[in-house]
Each structure stands twice: as structure tokens, then as C-alpha cells.
Amino acid sequence: MTTETPKTEQALRDEIEALRTRINTLEAEKLRSQRLRQLDSSLTSSVLDYLPDFVYVKDLDGSYVFNNVAHARSIGVENPIELVGKSDFDFFTPELATQYWHDEQQIIQSGQPLLNREERSIGVDGTPIWALTSKVLLRDEQDQIVGLLGITRDISQRRQIQDKLAARETEYRLVINTMTDGIVLQDAHGKIVSCNPSAERILGLTEPQLLGLTSIDPRWRVVHEDGSPFLGDAHPAMITLQTGKPQSNVIMGIHKPDGSLSWITASSRPLIGADSDKPYAVVVNFTDITALKTAEHQLRESEERFRELAATIDVVFALYSYAERRPLYISPAYEKIWGRDSAALFETPASFIDAVHADDRARVLKAITAGKLGYEYRIVKPEGDIRWIRTQSFPIRDVHGEVVRIADISEDVTEHKRIAAEQQRAETLRTFLADASHDLHTPLAVATTSVYLLRRLITDKHPIDEQLKYVDMLGARIEHIRKQLDDMFTLVRLDLESAFEFKLEDINEIVQIVHAQTLPAATNKQHQFTLALGTDLPSVLIDTKEIHRAIGSLVDNAIAYTSPQGSITIRTGKRDNFVLIEVEDTGIGIAEEHLERIFDRFYRVDDARNTSFARSGLGLTIAEKIIEAHNGIIHVKSEVDKGSVFTIALPLPAAGT
Ligand code: ADP
């Protein structure tokens, strides 16, 4: 106060005025804090300290005037009195404290309370919590705002449960929304109250369009599988609502708004409350089976077409499972061609062989086991008629290339075979006649010349010896022509099916007869002629006369093509399922290049033509024909100048014949 400047009166007056205002304010504040304190004392004595909720009173500056125990503890203070005069900024993070301060200023300025705000806060143990806060203004008797009363409740637990529930619901929604099945929820009156996107897609309506619709809405035009209308009350949802019973997999055709028909399979489940046994709602889930239905329909149609075809054509189509060789399908033609009921084949698949001709059974079974793709065999119809069947097999593989089924196509080829055989016979006859006329021409020409010469010799009275020479020549040519004709007739006759008469015979007996008959010729050529008969030979089913002819032919050749003093052996024996007859000689042999052709008609190896015997060139052709008619085999092994071995193998009769 050393250099105090004198004040003007006006300045002093202003100062006094300012002081007076200050005093007034201070008095007003004093009054307010007195009132608050009164309030405080009434609050402290209340039961607020027992509340778990945080209760606090702040003055207009945000300073604490009152706190209950729960609030004090939540911010780490044991005695609430210690908090008086402090503010949120002393305990909360600056962000939280600022936020609270702003909220409160807003309340004070607007006069509007803050009610039930969910906000972040700090819990009793200092950990962050979710809080539910309400803040209201406190007024004195003059209705002046004196402060704020706040109540904050820790709702973290509730929020946690809520959050979990919300998350769970999101998950469920996601599942329901991504399901390919349609789901609708219908209330007790059958009205749709909720649906998922698949329901919209399958039913062709949007959610807003679906909501409120019922199952019995005529616009659905629901039909049964047979096309008859589906009465609304028969809808699974309606049944479930009425009876409380779930319905499963009901197939329904529903017309979409665009007029197209969708097929669904629907199931319904009731929702039943705890206090009633009547459903309060029904959940219907359904799958779109339109594509399946269309495919099924197409399959049925194509199967129908196939069946029609199978029923009309004279070809048996059969489908077998590969593993068990069990029939899965046999077309109706089987009954017509086989003259048997196909039911027996389904019952006992192996019984198919019973219809096969006894002689062909082994071959057919072998063809099947070997997986042959085509084979022919005879069947015997119940009335004894024999038919030729051609079966073609087609393996059907799965995606891995494994054979899973066998498709068989079988047809009666008897007529084809007959025509083919006839054509073959006509062709044979044509070439035969051509060959025969050529072969007969030569001896006939010689005979004609001989007759001419003989006539001249007789006319010119030549000596009788000379004449006889020509008579002999003529006789030899006539004999040649006779043999040729005989063999030709035999060949033609053997082509007829009725040419053979089969009987069980002992082969040794026939061989012995041949031996006896050809012995003079062999002796003539000083051949060493041996008979080596096998013992205990089973009888064979043969035509004696023809087998005799075939063996005779081989022996005849052996004698003809073996030089004097050579040896000839006839052997019999058994190997596997065959009886063997071997004719071995030490004759001129046959060169490799001729071997294949000596069984051809009229084929002769050139050198052999010089033989003095009249030969037809048909002996081996006839022998081969006879042996083949017995299902046997004839073959030759030969070496030039060393000799030949001709072997006939005749099959033993099949068991049961
Ligand atoms: P052919 O009447 O000429 O004997 P085949 O049909 O019996 O007629 O025989 C055909 C041909 O095979 C004969 O011409 C002969 O050349 C040859 N041939 C047949 N058997 C023998 C054999 N045992 N040794 C040598 N050649 C043979």
C-alpha cells in the first residue's frame, strides 16, 4: 500500500457495488449449500446405504455433496464423507469424467432429466462395467436448481446375457437363413408370421407377401401327386394345429404366382406352451423336390418307352448284376422265345442252363465265365423244339471303370442259320459241280479215247491181248468215275442233317473191321501193318457206318501213299474227354505248304497224282465232314519222305446222354 493512487469517487462507488454483488452471491451460495447440507443429512440418514445401486448428489459444479456407500466403494473410497467436495475428475478417466460432466450440464441447462441411459462406467472392484444411469435435478423450496441426484445400476451381468442371447440369435438366424430348406412359422390361426429366404425362393413370394397368408389360401392351388386338389385342412400345418401332432414328408404341388408348379415335401412340428396342450404355433419346413420330380417323371417316361419297345420286339433284353449274375430285368420276349416263365430265373438264376441243349451247356458256361461278348447255342423248348440262340453281352461299368452290370441281348437265330446254311449249301453245290465236272472230264475223255481205239483194234482184228489192254484201261477209268461219283454223292448226302444216326459204339470194333478189310491191299504192297488197340476205351456216340468210312479213308490213303515194305500202324486210345484213332505211315509225307489244303475238295498234292489207284481227291474232305458232325477233330502231322500221322479225336458223350 506504499504507492496507492487516490481513487476517484466513481471508482470507489463501483468497487463497493462489486463487493456488494459478491456478498450477495456468497450469501446465495451459503444458503444453497445450507439447503443441500440439510438435504444431505436427510439422505445420509436414509436407507440408501443398503442399496446396491450407486446413489450420489452433486452440486451445480459437479462436486460430490452426497454418496451412498455403494457408490463410494465403486470408486475405491470406504467412507462416503471423504468424497464430499471431490468430483468425477478425481476418480474416473478424463474421457468418462468429461462425458459425465457434459451430460450433467445438459440436464442443468435443459431442465430435462436423463433417464435409464446405458453407459460405460467403473464397477465396485474398479473393473469396467455397463451401467444404467438416471440423473434428475434437485430443487429447493423456491424451485431453484440446487444440484443433481444420480442413480447408477450395474447391469453388466444383464448386458452379458443380453449380448450372448443376441449373438446366439444372430447365429440361429444365419443358420435358418442359409438353409436350403424353406421354413415358415404359422400362428394358431395358420397365418404365416415368419419365414426364411429359402421359403421365399421355393414359394415364389417375398417375405412381406408371405406374411399373413394361410395354408388354406386358394391361390396356392395345392395339388396331390396324382393332380387332385389338396384341401386346405389337409395341409400338414393345419393338421398339426388342430391335433397337436407333427406331420412328416407330405408331398405337395404348389403353384407359384408365375403359374409354374413347384413340388415340395413338407413336415410340420407344433409349438406348445407350458400351460396349454394346444399348439400356439406351428413350424413347417419343406424341401424343393421339383427337380427330383421332373427327373423321376422323365425316367418313368423313358422306362415306359423302353418297356413298350421291349414288349414288342422279338429280342430278349436282360440285365444282370455282375457280382452275383442275378437277373434284374428280363424282357417279355423271353417267355415267347424260350417258352418258359422268367419268374423261375429270378428265383434260381442258375436254372437258365436247364434250357440249354445238353451238348452246348459246357460251352455256354465257359463263354459266360470267360466274359465272351457273343456266343451261339441251342435251347430246348419245353415241347422239345430246338432253337438256335445268339446272345451278345455288354458290360456296364461304373464311374471307376468297374463292371457292375451285364446287359444281354438274345435272339432266336434258327431261321438265320437255316438260310445261311442253305446259301452255303447252294454255294457249295455250285463250286462242287464246277470242280466235279472238271474232275470227271479227264477219265471220261480217256474212256472215250479207249473205246475209239478198242473199236479200231477189234475192226482191224488186232491180237486179243492188245484189245484186252484197252478193255482194262476202259475198266479202270469207269472204276475211277464210279469212285468219283460215289464220293461226290457221299459228300452231298453228308450235308443233310438227317445223314447221321448216332449210337454208343466201341471204336476198337470198327478199327478192327477196317484193318481186316484193308489188310489184302497192305499185304499186296508188303506193308508191315500193325494194330495197337487201347484198352478199356469208353463207348462213343457215333454213326458206325460213317466213322468206318472216315477211318477207312485214312488207312486207304496210308496204303496208297506209302511205298512197298513201308509200315502202317493203326492206334486207338483215350486222352482227356476224347477217344483217339491214329493212322501212322512211313510214306511219302506231305510238304508243309499242302498240309492246310489236303482237306479241301478235290485237292491232291501233285506228286500223289502219279499213283496207280483211281482216286477222287474227296477222301479227306468226306472224313473231315464226318468227324465234324461228331463234334470231333481231325488233324495231320507229316514230314516229306518220312511219313504222316492222321489223328481223329471223338468227344466222349456228355454226362446224362
Ligand atoms: P485222294 O483221293 O487224292 O487220296 P484225299 O482227300 O484222300 O484224296 O487226299 C488228298 C491228298 O492228300 C492226296 O491226294 C495226297 O496228296 C495227300 N495225302 C492224303 N493222305 C496222305 C498220306 N497218308 N501220305 C501222303 N499224302 C497223303
Residues whose N, C-alpha, C, O or C-beta is under 5 A from the ligand:
A	BS01	ADP	N557 A558 Y561 G587 I588 G589 I590 I598 Y603 R604 V605 A608 R615 S616 G617 L618 G619 L620 T621 S644
